[in-house]
């Protein structure tokens, strides 16, 4: 799920989707997982798996795939 709008936060849609899955992975390009914190604040759901990149470079698809596989093991 890609959350595009933060205000107003679509908490009902996010909660409905997250309640149906077993693994949630937060992928963000910042060091503090800002969106994961916002999700927890608005829905009460804590995202434990995070893949963060904060060096100003975009995610490489192959690198991201590898990191997702590591999280899912």
HUDA-V965581 format. One record per backbone hydrogen bond with DSSP energy under -1.0 kcal/mol. CO is the residue of the C=O (numbers start at 0). NH is the residue of the N-H. If there is no record, write none. Layout:
BEGIN
CO & NH
CO & NH
END
This chain:
BEGIN
8 & 10
9 & 13
10 & 14
11 & 15
12 & 16
13 & 17
14 & 18
16 & 19
25 & 50
27 & 52
32 & 36
33 & 37
34 & 38
35 & 39
36 & 40
37 & 41
38 & 42
39 & 43
48 & 25
50 & 27
59 & 63
60 & 64
61 & 65
62 & 66
63 & 67
64 & 68
65 & 69
66 & 70
67 & 71
END
